[in-house]
Amino acid sequence: MTSRDLLILAWRGLSRRPVRTLLTTLGLSVAVAGMVVFLSLGEGIKQVFTGQFRSVGPDVQLTLDGAQSGLLPPPNLPESIVAKVRVAAAPYGATQVTPVVTFLKQSLDPTQSAVYYGLPAAQGIGALFEGLQTTRGRMLDVSDEGKEVAVLGQSAARNAGADVGGTVDVLGTPVRVIGVLEGGHGLNDSFTFLPLTTLQRLSGAPGQVSLVAVTLRDAGRAALVAKALARELKLEGQTRGDVLAVINRALRVTDAARIGISVVSLIVGGLAVANTVAMGVFERVREFGTLRAIGARPAFVRTLVLTESLLLAVVAGVIGLLIGLAGNAGVNAYTRTLANIDAAALTPTLAAVALGVSLILGLVAALIPARTAARLPVVEALSRT
């Protein structure tokens, strides 16, 4: 018997109980789709952060607590440290030293959450984020320092329902919008930029900064300069690479949680496959006995059962991938609206893993039923009613 004949026979075996086969296929497909979406979220977020922090941000940033403060450290440094950083960084080729205040407003409604950056109005947004331009209104300038004005990223403006000339609520204070940035800059589109002293006042931290950013003439010396300044000023120094490493460590923790959830759903899908195959073997005992009686070897019966299970797993895996792609599209449509980013990304490796896991589940689920079918005594099998 050829491989083609074996596949036809396996397909006929599955199609005899179409409802059961369909429900099992859908169950495993949903499990695979869940794994695809969960793991794609981790990959997409990783790509977003990697792309952002490789191209933007300071060469060196000095904070009080370093990685323990997270990506948006609280304003816990005295502003007087800025002058000391300028003096200490000058011998290392620093071209710019920028005090920064960051503040995260959290809400159960993601559209009401906000990330605030306070920067010296004289230096402007370009001191920390290069390449940003306004599509409406203007950027911060020196005359804005201390005033209740803001420049909004495109997503931030959309979520707040604000535009140039209008106002936006910043920590309970109405702030006039003087500019809206052009879109297409990922996470930056969800930020709100204010003059440094304005955000210090509104966040209740006058005279305090979250970090001090240092731009170097030679960015290749960032790691050396970060260590030297941290040692001299008794602060924590980080480069872009250090910040990216912190993000990757955090994402690995979330990866473990997503993989755990995926494993649980896949186990449930695998049990459904095992139940379907076992029931099929039980109901087709006479068929297997007839095959043995006309000369089929136990190995053939075992291979037939395994083929049925693998065929079901392949179909479920492909359907699961398609459902997962649709799920990713839905997630990305939402995150584009929220923050102009694609939070889910299905890579070829993830697709291969999803299909591979589906096949392994199909194989493992059929091992015991296949062994049982192959070891059925011919006389006993033919006598079953």
C-alpha positions in Angstrom: 0.0 0.0 0.0 1.4 3.4 -1.0 1.5 6.5 1.2 -1.3 8.0 -0.8 -3.5 5.0 -0.1 -2.6 5.3 3.6 -3.7 9.0 3.6 -6.9 8.2 1.9 -7.7 5.4 4.3 -6.8 7.7 7.3 -9.0 10.5 5.9 -11.9 8.1 5.5 -11.5 7.0 9.1 -11.7 10.6 10.3 -14.6 11.5 8.1 -16.8 8.7 9.5 -17.5 10.8 12.6 -17.5 14.3 11.0 -19.0 16.2 14.0 -16.5 14.7 16.5 -13.6 15.3 14.1 -14.7 18.8 13.4 -15.1 19.7 17.1 -11.7 18.2 17.9 -10.1 20.0 15.1 -11.6 23.3 16.2 -10.5 22.7 19.8 -6.9 22.1 18.8 -7.0 25.0 16.4 -8.1 27.4 19.1 -5.3 26.1 21.3 -2.7 26.7 18.6 -4.2 30.1 17.7 -4.0 31.1 21.4 -0.3 30.1 21.4 0.3 32.1 18.2 -1.3 35.2 19.6 0.3 35.0 23.0 3.8 34.4 21.6 3.3 37.0 18.8 2.6 39.6 21.4 5.9 39.1 23.0 7.8 39.2 19.7 5.9 42.3 18.5 6.6 44.2 21.7 10.2 43.2 21.6 10.6 44.5 18.0 8.9 47.8 18.9 11.2 48.4 21.9 14.3 47.3 20.1 13.6 49.6 17.1 12.8 52.5 19.4 15.7 52.3 21.8 18.3 51.6 19.1 17.4 54.9 17.3 16.3 57.3 20.0 17.2 58.3 23.5 20.4 59.5 25.1 23.8 57.9 24.7 24.0 57.9 28.5 21.4 58.4 31.1 22.1 59.0 34.8 19.5 58.0 37.4 19.4 57.5 41.1 18.3 53.8 41.0 19.1 52.6 37.5 17.2 49.6 36.3 15.2 49.4 39.5 13.4 52.6 38.5 12.1 51.1 35.3 11.8 52.8 31.9 10.1 55.9 33.4 12.0 56.7 36.7 10.3 59.0 39.2 11.6 62.6 39.7 13.9 61.7 42.7 17.1 63.5 41.7 17.8 67.1 42.8 18.1 69.4 39.8 21.3 70.7 41.1 23.0 67.5 39.9 22.7 68.7 36.3 25.5 71.3 36.7 27.7 68.6 38.2 27.0 66.3 35.3 27.9 69.1 32.8 31.3 69.6 34.5 32.0 65.9 34.8 30.9 64.9 31.3 32.8 67.7 29.4 36.1 65.9 29.3 34.4 62.9 27.7 33.2 64.8 24.7 29.6 65.5 25.9 27.8 67.8 23.4 24.6 68.1 25.4 23.3 67.5 28.9 19.6 67.4 29.3 17.5 67.1 32.6 14.4 65.1 32.1 11.2 64.5 34.1 9.1 61.5 33.3 5.7 60.7 34.6 3.3 57.8 33.9 -0.5 58.3 34.3 -2.1 54.9 34.6 -5.8 54.2 34.0 -7.9 51.1 33.6 -8.9 52.6 30.2 -5.7 52.4 28.1 -6.9 55.4 26.1 -6.8 57.5 29.3 -3.3 56.4 30.2 -0.5 58.9 29.3 3.3 59.2 29.3 4.6 62.7 30.1 8.0 63.9 29.3 9.3 67.2 30.7 12.3 68.7 28.8 13.9 72.1 28.9 11.9 74.2 26.4 15.2 75.8 25.2 16.6 72.4 24.1 13.3 71.1 22.9 12.0 67.6 22.2 15.0 67.0 19.8 17.3 66.9 22.8 16.0 63.4 23.5 14.0 62.3 20.5 15.6 63.1 17.1 13.6 63.4 13.8 10.3 64.4 15.3 8.3 67.1 13.4 5.0 68.7 14.0 2.2 68.1 11.5 0.1 70.9 13.1 1.2 73.7 15.3 4.8 74.1 16.5 7.5 72.6 18.8 8.4 73.9 22.2 10.7 76.9 22.3 12.5 78.9 25.0 9.5 81.2 25.6 7.4 78.2 26.7 9.4 77.4 29.8 7.1 77.4 32.8 4.0 77.8 30.8 1.1 75.3 30.7 1.6 74.2 27.1 2.2 70.8 25.5 3.2 69.1 22.3 1.3 65.8 21.8 2.2 62.7 19.8 -0.4 61.8 17.2 -1.9 58.9 19.2 -1.9 61.0 22.4 -3.8 63.7 20.7 -6.3 61.3 19.2 -6.9 59.5 22.6 -7.3 62.8 24.4 -9.6 64.2 21.6 -7.4 67.3 21.6 -5.9 69.4 18.8 -3.8 72.6 18.4 -5.5 75.5 20.2 -7.5 73.2 22.5 -6.6 71.9 25.9 -5.7 68.5 27.4 -5.9 67.5 31.0 -2.4 66.9 32.5 -2.6 65.6 36.1 -5.7 67.6 36.8 -4.6 70.8 35.1 -5.9 72.0 31.6 -2.9 72.5 29.4 -3.0 74.3 26.0 -1.9 72.2 23.0 0.6 74.1 20.8 1.6 71.3 18.5 0.8 67.7 17.3 3.6 65.6 16.1 3.4 63.7 12.8 2.7 60.0 13.1 4.8 57.0 12.3 7.2 57.2 15.3 5.9 54.2 17.3 5.9 54.7 21.0 6.7 58.4 20.6 3.3 58.9 19.1 1.7 58.2 22.5 3.9 60.7 24.5 3.0 64.2 25.8 5.9 66.7 25.9 5.9 69.6 28.3 8.4 72.2 29.4 10.6 70.9 32.2 9.5 73.3 35.0 5.8 72.9 34.0 5.8 69.1 34.5 7.9 69.5 37.7 5.1 71.8 39.1 2.2 69.7 37.9 3.7 66.5 39.2 4.5 68.0 42.6 8.2 67.7 42.1 9.7 71.2 41.8 13.4 71.2 41.6 13.5 67.5 40.9 14.4 65.5 37.8 14.0 61.8 36.8 17.2 61.5 34.9 20.0 63.4 33.2 20.6 62.6 29.6 24.1 63.0 28.1 24.7 63.1 24.4 28.3 62.3 23.3 30.3 63.3 20.3 31.5 59.7 20.1 28.5 57.4 20.9 30.9 54.4 20.8 32.3 55.5 24.1 28.9 55.4 25.8 29.6 52.4 28.0 32.9 53.7 29.2 31.5 57.2 29.9 28.5 55.8 31.7 30.7 53.8 34.1 33.0 56.8 34.7 30.2 59.3 35.4 28.3 56.8 37.6 31.4 56.3 39.7 32.3 60.0 40.0 28.8 61.2 40.7 27.6 58.3 42.8 24.7 57.6 40.4 23.6 54.8 38.1 24.7 55.1 34.5 23.0 53.3 31.6 23.5 53.3 27.9 20.8 52.5 25.2 22.1 48.9 25.3 21.6 48.7 29.0 18.0 50.0 28.8 17.3 47.5 26.0 18.7 44.7 28.2 16.4 45.7 31.0 13.4 45.6 28.6 14.5 42.2 27.3 14.7 40.8 30.8 11.2 42.0 31.6 9.9 40.6 28.3 11.5 37.2 29.1 9.4 37.1 32.4 6.2 37.8 30.4 7.3 35.2 27.9 7.3 32.6 30.6 3.8 33.5 31.6 2.5 33.5 28.0 4.2 30.1 27.3 2.6 28.7 30.5 -0.9 29.8 29.4 -0.3 28.4 26.0 0.9 25.0 27.4 -2.3 24.7 29.4 -4.5 25.3 26.4 -2.4 23.0 24.2 -2.7 20.2 26.8 -6.5 20.6 26.7 -6.3 20.4 22.9 -4.1 17.3 23.0 -6.5 15.6 25.4 -9.3 16.2 22.9 -7.3 14.6 20.1 -6.4 11.6 22.4 -10.1 11.2 23.2 -11.1 11.3 19.5 -8.5 8.8 18.4 -9.2 6.5 21.3 -13.0 6.5 20.6 -12.2 5.9 16.9 -10.1 2.9 17.8 -12.8 1.5 20.1 -15.6 1.9 17.5 -13.5 0.4 14.7 -12.3 -2.8 16.3 -13.9 -5.0 13.7 -12.4 -2.9 10.9 -8.9 -3.4 12.4 -9.6 -7.1 12.9 -10.6 -7.4 9.2 -7.4 -5.6 8.1 -5.4 -8.0 10.2 -7.3 -11.0 8.8 -6.6 -10.1 5.2 -2.9 -9.7 5.9 -2.2 -6.3 7.4 0.6 -6.4 9.9 0.3 -4.8 13.4 2.8 -2.1 12.3 0.4 -1.1 9.5 -2.6 -0.7 11.9 -0.4 1.3 14.3 0.8 3.5 11.4 -2.8 4.0 10.2 -4.0 5.3 13.6 -0.9 7.6 13.9 -1.5 8.9 10.4 -5.1 9.8 11.3 -4.0 11.7 14.3 -1.2 13.5 12.5 -3.6 14.4 9.7 -6.0 15.9 12.2 -3.2 17.8 13.9 -1.9 19.2 10.5 -5.3 20.5 9.6 -5.8 21.9 13.1 -2.4 23.5 13.0 -3.0 25.3 9.7 -6.4 26.5 10.8 -4.9 27.6 14.2 -2.3 29.6 12.3 -4.9 31.3 10.2 -7.0 32.1 13.3 -3.9 33.4 15.0 -3.1 35.7 12.1 -6.6 37.1 12.3 -6.2 37.5 16.1 -2.9 39.3 15.5 -4.5 41.6 13.0 -7.2 42.5 15.5 -4.6 43.2 18.2 -2.5 45.4 15.9 -5.6 47.3 14.8 -6.3 48.1 18.4 -2.7 49.0 19.3 -2.2 51.1 16.2 -5.2 53.2 17.4 -4.0 53.3 20.9 -0.2 53.9 20.4 0.5 53.6 16.7 2.5 50.4 17.2 2.1 46.8 16.0 2.2 44.8 19.3 1.9 41.4 17.7 4.3 39.9 15.1 4.2 36.4 13.8 7.7 35.4 12.7 8.5 32.3 10.5 10.1 30.7 13.6 6.9 31.2 15.7 4.8 29.8 12.8 7.1 26.7 12.5 7.0 26.2 16.3 3.1 26.4 16.3 2.9 23.8 13.5 5.5 21.6 15.2 3.8 21.7 18.5 0.5 20.7 16.9 2.1 17.8 15.1 3.8 16.6 18.3 0.5 16.8 20.2 -1.1 14.7 17.5 1.6 12.1 17.6 1.7 11.8 21.4 -2.1 11.7 21.7 -2.2 8.7 19.3 0.6 6.6 20.8 -1.5 4.6 23.2 -4.6 4.2 21.0 -2.3 3.1 18.1 -0.5 0.6 20.3 -3.9 -0.8 21.5 -5.2 -1.1 17.9 -2.0 -2.9 16.7 -2.2 -5.5 19.6 -5.8 -6.5 19.2 -6.1 -10.2 18.7 -7.7 -10.9 15.3 -10.3 -13.4 16.5 -11.4 -11.2 19.4 -11.6 -8.1 17.1 -13.8 -9.9 14.6 -16.1 -11.2 17.3 -16.8 -7.7 18.6 -20.3 -6.4 17.8 
